[in-house]
């Protein structure tokens, strides 16, 4: 009998060392006793997903109840803030040093720093996962139901009360981008913008591709009407609306949870800016490590483990071409009751087949799926599947996406804004009411259903579907 694994994340083909850290930090997420959880990372060709055991999720959900205590949440925000500060200070220190000619010992030092920074970010980012807030969302909804009788009004109230009134990292970058677009471009200013917003270049390790993408964004900004004042005015208007709503509701629990969801959403954005930006910040580190280890840069990033990179720098360890070929075929990283097991090639495919249903890899015959309403509305249109890979794929999706199409993605990335703005609706496999997709779509007034779990396996580009973001239903027409 197969284990009951629940899909929790997918689509992002990250470096193997990142997958290791996600598995490792899942043990520590919101858990003082270091409960031995299980976590399964699966890569098969260009497809990747992550799972947790269904019967262990309750322990995670119970741990997240701590956030109902304002003191615990305050401590979390301070701790998360220190981790983010450490990331930016480490990035500044790395850039300010002589980073073009490091010896093996220095490379090993900075690689360990890289891992420590990512671990700190990951363990806090886990705590912002929307799936962990089921208990708090339930309380929030129950309290609102007592005040708001209509379902439509209920979803509208949730949307209003959980939308951040502070500027997100995406909005701050957009303001900076339009300021840049009004000036004459030079390499120094473009590089400065890239260093300040490294999350734009998720999974991209080609400097030329990075600069060209940023130039494309700046060029597009020149021809787009944008007024910072309008954005700030909208934020102030939302703030007044929230205050009026909360005053009318007169419920302290609703007031606190409204604050919690807004602050957690902003914190998740900030943490995402760090972990998505880590590869770009330390790109020169990996370029030098690859040279020293006589490895292809792409192979090093995608298929070497952290222990193997450390062994290569300290003991001249090398991975054979045959081993890399097996890992490209597929691999499994399995945190099994606290112990990590790694397999690749045919052995990994056998583990995948044993642990997961074959339906995980093929298109389902289902025509209707459900999720969480994130932004209200109902619309019909053609599907466009968006892939989370790198800037090259993002540019292709950006070019091919037609205004009015429905965007389906495993999870949104902050750099997907140009595509989201053209979408008639957004459907994601991950996320909840504090996810990026939810927040962005509310601000843009685009219907959005999140947390469907299987959308990219049910629908394909070109399908005509209906997104009912009033009932949380997405169906094939």
PyMOL commands that set and color helices and strands:
alter all, ss='L'
color gray80, all
select helices_A, chain A and resi 16-26+54-68+70-96+104-127+130-145+151-162+169-181+187-196+198-201+207-222+228-249+252-281+283-292+297-303+306-315+321-329+345-355+358-360+391-400+414-420+436-444+455-458
alter helices_A, ss='H'
color red, helices_A
select strands_A, chain A and resi 5-10+39-44+47-53+330-336+339-344+368-370+372-375+377-385+406-409+425-428+447-450+464-469+473-476
alter strands_A, ss='S'
color yellow, strands_A
deselect
rebuild
show_as cartoon
